[in-house]
């Protein structure tokens, strides 16, 4: 029966985007913190994701898709603008795109599409907590602060409790209602964006109103979707053997303490269960398209802003260039697109901007960082064959990492460099021989390092960008401190790092003063 259904749907999708003369509808579901390695084998075996599997069987799965910045707002800024983070200066969760920036959704609307955006958008400047932005601004001050709560799990409900992330389900319900409404006007193409919070961690409420998201929450209903015997316990380097930036991240994410093997497996199981709940929301959207007979003329895209480490490398959260954090899902299904295709080409979120415009037959304007993916997945040959480069770029300038970070993926290699390329040692991983990214071989392969660094510098002048970010951080923090005036000491002592800060308020404030008055700040 399943084979017959797939054959029928394959025939349903047999038309070509170029040949049928009508522009398809476009639906994007973007989750938050979804590890892309779960969308193909062997990662897909650990948790039941039936609707992602549906997209994989009837569409194209990109096996090497990366975020352009492993944190919410800068990553989404890249996706919506089609430009690398350093070009839009989206440095952290507080500073991203201007509210008036032109997105691909704006261009779809200008060219006749009925458009709707629902749920988590998070790509413009000015959002997120004071703690979050201060952590980013002061990341290279010479002291360590535990800025996040220790990762914990929370089991709620029972075997029949399906709706844990209430906000996401509310937005998913509204999205499906909107699809049903659009079925009444089939002659105008539409574009729908649904942004999910899941499987992002929840705030740890016991830590107070300024707490970050360190709680993995789910119900027995979703846990039963996880194959517990397939959950791996990641290998960790000893703290003393860690790269200095990874050490800093592990400490600030409150992961430097002891964890039992059972704790780690439970955190990972709960994370996978949260992914299963997100998958069900994707399924509800697909079901609405099918019920309204719109699925046959709709391109469906599933992706995420970044991944989740889930205790790999002794960390949770994102903010890292390791695979769990930087590797994102990307699956595309639609009329005229190849079914059951798996693409190894290195791609990233900036490629979605030109791809969506290509799907809608809209010419791209401006200097985009991305390349259309349509030539890689379309049955037609009518699309531009502009060659996609054989590399992917990601960069990070936010909190929990004490240096601007740049990652270049090319072939079997992952090259990570920091700041000016000299003050912090670089990393080089062979992802074929070292999938766990535990062996830095940068000294073993100096020629590879030199070649990749040269390529990276041809893409971005990263020492210059790092200096720009450093100056921005100091000015932004200095301006904020000046606005607070006499209230500064009290406000900063009550941020979510307050336990560590209050141990030695005077010493830490002296460190900040020294940092603010450094010669670089005065340039």
C-alpha positions in Angstrom: 0.0 0.0 0.0 2.8 2.4 0.9 4.5 1.8 -2.4 1.3 2.5 -4.3 0.8 5.8 -2.5 4.4 6.8 -3.3 3.9 5.9 -7.0 0.7 8.0 -7.1 2.4 11.0 -5.4 5.4 10.6 -7.7 3.1 10.9 -10.7 1.3 13.8 -9.1 4.6 15.7 -8.9 5.6 14.8 -12.4 5.1 18.2 -13.9 8.0 20.6 -14.5 8.2 24.1 -12.9 9.1 25.4 -16.3 6.6 23.5 -18.4 3.3 24.0 -16.6 3.4 27.7 -16.9 2.0 28.3 -13.4 4.0 29.5 -10.5 3.9 27.0 -7.5 3.0 27.9 -4.0 5.9 27.9 -1.6 5.7 26.7 2.1 8.7 26.9 4.4 8.7 25.3 7.8 11.8 26.5 9.7 12.5 24.9 13.1 15.0 26.0 15.7 18.0 23.9 16.8 17.3 20.9 14.7 20.4 18.7 14.0 20.5 18.1 10.3 22.1 14.7 10.7 18.8 13.3 11.9 17.3 13.7 8.4 19.3 11.0 6.8 20.9 7.7 7.8 22.3 6.7 10.2 21.0 9.6 12.3 17.4 9.2 11.1 17.2 5.7 12.8 17.4 7.0 16.4 14.0 8.8 16.3 10.8 8.4 14.3 10.3 11.4 12.0 7.6 10.2 9.6 7.0 13.6 7.9 10.7 14.3 7.4 10.9 10.8 5.9 8.0 11.7 3.7 9.9 14.7 2.3 13.0 12.6 1.9 11.1 10.0 -0.2 9.3 12.5 -2.4 11.8 15.3 -2.5 15.5 16.1 -2.2 17.6 15.9 0.9 20.8 17.9 1.2 23.3 15.9 3.1 25.8 18.7 3.7 23.7 21.8 4.5 25.1 24.3 7.0 24.0 27.4 8.9 25.8 30.6 8.1 26.0 31.4 11.8 25.1 28.9 14.6 22.8 31.1 16.6 19.2 32.2 16.0 19.1 35.8 14.8 22.3 36.0 12.6 21.5 32.7 11.0 17.9 33.8 10.1 19.3 37.2 8.9 21.4 35.3 6.4 18.5 33.1 5.2 16.1 36.1 4.8 18.7 38.4 3.1 20.7 35.9 1.1 23.9 37.5 2.4 26.7 36.3 4.7 26.6 37.6 8.2 29.7 39.8 7.8 28.0 41.6 4.9 24.9 42.5 6.9 26.9 42.9 10.2 24.5 40.6 12.0 26.9 40.1 14.9 24.7 38.7 17.6 21.1 38.0 18.7 20.7 41.8 19.4 22.2 43.2 16.2 20.9 41.7 12.9 18.9 43.0 9.9 17.3 46.4 9.8 13.5 46.1 10.0 13.3 47.6 6.5 15.7 45.1 4.8 14.3 43.5 1.7 13.7 39.7 2.2 12.8 37.1 -0.4 9.2 37.2 1.1 9.0 40.9 0.2 10.0 40.2 -3.4 7.4 37.4 -3.6 4.7 39.8 -2.5 5.8 42.5 -4.9 5.6 39.9 -7.7 2.1 38.7 -7.1 2.3 36.2 -4.4 -0.1 36.2 -1.4 2.3 36.0 1.5 2.0 35.1 5.2 4.6 34.8 8.0 3.8 33.0 11.2 5.6 31.9 14.3 9.3 32.6 15.1 10.9 35.1 12.7 13.8 36.5 14.8 16.0 38.1 12.2 15.8 41.9 12.9 17.8 43.9 15.5 16.7 44.8 19.0 15.4 41.5 20.4 16.5 39.0 23.1 17.4 39.6 26.7 19.7 42.2 28.2 21.8 39.3 29.6 22.2 37.8 26.1 23.4 41.0 24.5 25.8 41.9 27.4 27.2 38.4 27.3 28.0 38.9 23.6 29.4 42.4 24.1 31.8 41.3 26.9 32.8 37.9 25.5 36.5 38.7 25.3 36.9 40.2 28.8 39.4 38.1 30.7 37.2 36.3 33.1 35.0 33.2 33.0 31.3 33.4 33.9 28.7 30.6 33.8 26.2 32.3 31.6 23.7 29.4 31.1 21.9 27.0 33.4 23.1 23.4 33.6 21.3 21.4 31.0 18.4 19.4 32.6 15.4 17.3 31.5 11.8 17.7 32.5 9.1 15.1 31.8 5.6 16.4 31.6 2.2 14.8 30.9 1.5 11.2 30.1 1.3 8.8 27.2 -1.5 10.8 25.6 0.1 14.3 26.0 1.1 15.4 22.5 1.1 19.2 22.6 4.0 20.3 24.8 5.2 23.4 22.9 1.9 25.3 23.1 3.0 28.4 21.2 4.3 26.3 18.3 1.1 24.3 18.1 -1.0 27.5 18.1 1.0 28.9 15.2 0.8 25.5 13.4 -3.0 25.5 13.8 -3.2 29.1 12.4 -0.9 28.1 9.5 -3.2 25.2 8.6 -6.3 27.4 8.9 -4.7 29.9 6.5 -3.9 27.1 4.0 -7.6 26.1 4.0 -8.6 29.7 3.5 -6.1 30.0 0.6 -7.8 27.0 -1.1 -10.7 29.3 -1.9 -8.5 31.5 -4.1 -6.5 28.9 -6.1 -5.6 31.2 -9.0 -3.1 33.4 -7.0 0.1 31.6 -5.8 0.9 31.9 -2.1 4.0 31.8 0.1 3.7 30.7 3.7 6.5 30.8 6.3 6.0 29.0 9.6 8.8 29.4 12.2 8.9 26.9 15.1 10.6 27.2 18.5 11.1 23.4 18.7 13.4 21.6 19.3 15.0 24.6 21.0 15.4 24.1 24.8 12.9 25.8 27.2 13.8 28.4 29.8 14.8 26.9 33.2 12.2 28.6 35.3 13.8 27.7 38.6 16.7 30.0 37.7 14.5 33.1 37.6 13.2 35.5 34.9 16.5 36.1 33.2 17.4 32.4 32.8 18.4 31.0 29.4 17.1 27.9 27.7 18.6 24.9 29.4 15.6 22.6 29.9 14.9 19.7 27.5 11.2 19.1 28.0 8.9 16.4 26.6 6.3 13.9 27.4 6.2 10.0 27.4 4.2 10.2 24.2 7.1 11.6 22.3 9.8 9.7 24.2 8.3 6.5 22.8 9.3 7.7 19.3 13.0 7.4 20.4 15.0 4.2 20.0 16.8 4.3 23.3 19.2 1.5 22.3 20.5 3.6 19.4 21.3 6.7 21.5 25.0 7.2 21.5 27.1 8.6 24.3 29.5 11.1 22.7 33.2 11.0 23.4 34.7 13.9 25.3 38.2 15.3 25.4 39.5 15.9 28.9 39.0 19.6 29.8 42.8 20.1 29.8 43.0 18.9 26.2 40.3 21.1 24.9 40.9 23.9 22.4 40.8 27.2 24.4 37.6 28.4 22.8 35.9 25.1 23.3 37.0 25.2 27.0 35.5 28.7 27.3 32.2 27.5 25.7 32.0 24.4 27.9 32.5 26.6 31.0 30.1 29.4 30.1 27.4 26.8 29.1 27.7 25.3 32.6 28.9 21.9 31.3 32.3 21.7 33.1 30.9 19.8 36.0 30.3 16.0 36.3 27.7 14.3 34.2 26.8 10.6 34.5 26.3 8.5 31.3 22.7 8.2 32.2 22.3 12.0 32.4 23.9 12.4 29.0 21.7 9.7 27.4 18.6 11.2 28.9 19.3 14.7 27.6 19.9 13.3 24.2 16.7 11.2 24.3 14.6 14.2 25.4 16.1 16.3 22.6 15.2 13.6 20.0 11.7 13.5 21.4 11.4 17.3 21.0 12.5 16.8 17.3 9.7 14.3 16.9 7.2 16.8 18.2 8.5 19.4 15.6 8.1 16.8 12.9 4.4 16.3 13.8 3.9 20.1 13.2 5.5 19.7 9.8 3.1 16.8 9.2 0.1 18.9 10.1 1.1 21.5 7.5 1.6 18.8 4.8 -1.8 17.2 5.7 -3.5 20.6 5.2 -2.0 21.0 1.8 -3.1 17.5 0.9 -6.6 18.0 2.2 -7.1 21.1 0.2 -5.6 19.6 -3.0 -2.8 22.2 -3.0 0.1 19.8 -2.4 0.5 18.9 -6.0 1.4 22.5 -6.8 3.3 23.5 -3.7 7.0 23.5 -3.0 7.6 22.5 0.6 10.9 23.3 2.3 12.0 22.2 5.7 15.1 23.6 7.4 16.4 25.1 10.6 18.5 28.0 11.8 21.1 25.8 13.4 21.5 22.5 15.2 21.9 21.4 18.8 25.0 19.8 20.4 22.9 17.8 22.9 26.1 17.1 25.0 28.5 16.4 22.1 31.9 17.9 22.9 30.7 18.4 26.5 28.3 21.2 25.5 24.6 21.7 24.8 23.0 24.5 22.8 24.6 25.9 19.6 27.3 28.6 19.2 29.8 26.1 17.8 31.1 24.9 14.5 31.0 21.3 15.5 28.6 19.3 13.3 25.8 19.0 15.9 25.6 22.8 16.0 26.4 23.8 12.5 24.8 21.1 10.3 21.2 21.9 9.5 18.4 20.0 7.8 17.4 21.0 4.3 14.7 19.0 2.4 12.8 20.4 -0.6 9.8 18.7 -2.3 7.6 20.0 -5.1 6.3 19.8 -8.6 9.0 19.2 -11.2 11.6 18.4 -8.5 13.4 15.1 -8.3 12.0 12.5 -5.8 14.2 10.5 -3.5 17.4 12.4 -4.3 20.2 12.9 -1.9 22.7 15.7 -2.7 26.2 15.8 -1.3 26.9 19.3 -2.6 28.0 21.7 0.3 25.2 24.3 0.7 24.1 26.8 3.3 21.1 28.9 4.3 22.0 31.9 2.1 21.2 29.6 -0.9 17.5 29.6 0.0 17.0 33.2 -1.1 18.0 32.7 -4.8 16.4 29.3 -4.8 13.0 30.6 -3.8 13.2 33.4 -6.3 14.1 30.9 -9.0 11.1 28.7 -8.0 8.9 31.7 -8.4 10.5 32.8 -11.7 11.7 36.1 -10.1 15.1 37.6 -11.1 17.4 38.0 -8.2 18.6 41.6 -7.5 21.6 42.8 -5.6 24.8 41.1 -4.6 23.7 37.8 -3.1 26.1 35.4 -1.3 24.0 32.3 -2.1 23.4 30.3 -5.2 20.1 28.8 -6.5 19.8 25.1 -5.7 17.2 24.5 -8.3 19.6 23.2 -10.9 20.6 20.5 -8.4 17.1 19.2 -7.8 14.9 20.1 -10.8 13.9 17.7 -13.5 14.1 20.5 -16.0 17.2 21.9 -17.6 15.7 25.4 -18.1 17.3 26.9 -15.0 20.6 28.7 -14.8 23.6 26.4 -14.4 25.6 28.9 -12.4 28.1 26.7 -10.7 27.7 26.4 -6.9 31.1 26.7 -5.2 32.5 23.6 -3.5 32.6 25.2 0.0 30.3 26.4 2.7 31.0 29.3 5.1 29.8 29.9 8.6 30.9 32.5 11.1 30.0 33.4 14.7 30.4 36.6 16.8 28.1 36.1 19.7 28.1 35.0 23.3 29.5 31.8 24.9 32.5 32.0 22.5 35.4 34.3 23.3 36.6 35.0 19.8 35.1 35.6 16.4 35.0 32.2 14.7 35.1 31.3 11.0 34.4 27.8 9.6 35.1 26.7 6.0 33.8 23.3 4.8 35.5 22.0 1.7 35.7 18.4 0.6 36.5 16.2 3.5 37.9 19.1 5.6 36.5 21.4 8.1 38.8 24.4 8.8 38.0 26.6 11.8 40.0 29.8 12.5 39.6 32.6 15.0 40.0 36.3 15.5 43.0 37.5 13.5 44.1 34.0 12.5 47.2 34.2 14.7 46.3 34.9 18.3 44.1 31.8 18.7 45.2 28.5 17.3 43.1 27.1 14.4 41.5 23.7 14.0 41.3 21.3 11.1 39.2 18.1 11.1 39.0 15.3 8.6 35.3 14.5 8.6 35.7 11.2 6.8 38.2 9.7 9.2 37.1 11.7 12.3 33.3 12.1 12.3 33.4 12.9 16.0 35.8 15.9 15.4 38.1 14.9 18.3 41.4 15.1 16.4 42.7 18.5 15.4 45.1 17.7 12.5 46.1 21.3 11.7 49.8 20.7 12.4 49.8 17.4 10.6 48.5 18.9 7.3 50.1 22.5 7.1 49.6 22.6 3.3 45.9 21.9 3.7 45.6 24.5 6.4 47.4 27.1 4.1 45.2 26.3 1.1 42.0 26.5 3.1 43.0 29.7 4.9 43.9 31.3 1.5 40.4 30.3 0.2 38.7 31.7 3.3 40.5 35.0 3.0 39.4 35.2 -0.6 35.8 35.0 0.6 36.1 37.2 3.7 38.8 39.4 5.2 38.3 37.7 8.5 40.9 39.6 10.6 39.3 42.9 9.5 35.8 41.6 10.3 37.0 40.4 13.8 38.4 43.9 14.5 35.1 45.5 13.4 33.2 43.2 15.8 35.6 43.9 18.6 35.1 47.6 18.3 31.3 47.2 17.9 31.2 45.2 21.2 33.1 47.7 23.1 31.1 50.7 21.8 27.8 49.0 22.3 28.7 48.0 25.9 30.1 51.4 26.7 27.0 53.2 25.4 24.7 50.8 27.4 26.8 51.4 30.5 26.7 55.1 30.1 22.9 55.1 29.8 22.6 53.1 33.0 24.7 55.6 34.9 24.6 54.9 38.7 22.4 51.9 38.2 25.1 50.0 36.2 26.6 48.0 39.1 23.2 46.8 40.3 21.9 45.9 36.8 24.9 44.0 35.8 25.0 42.1 39.1 21.5 40.9 38.5 22.0 39.4 35.1 21.8 35.7 34.8 25.5 35.3 35.5 25.0 36.9 38.9 26.1 33.9 41.0 29.6 34.1 39.6 29.6 37.9 39.3 28.8 38.5 42.9 31.6 36.3 44.1 34.0 39.2 43.2 32.1 42.1 41.9 35.0 44.5 42.3 37.5 42.3 40.4 35.2 41.7 37.5 34.3 45.4 37.2 38.0 46.2 37.1 38.4 43.7 34.3 35.6 45.4 32.3 37.1 48.8 33.0 40.5 47.6 31.7 38.9 46.1 28.6 36.9 49.3 27.9 40.0 51.5 28.1 42.2 49.3 26.0 44.1 50.9 23.1 42.1 49.0 20.5 38.9 50.6 21.8 40.4 54.0 21.3 41.3 53.5 17.6 
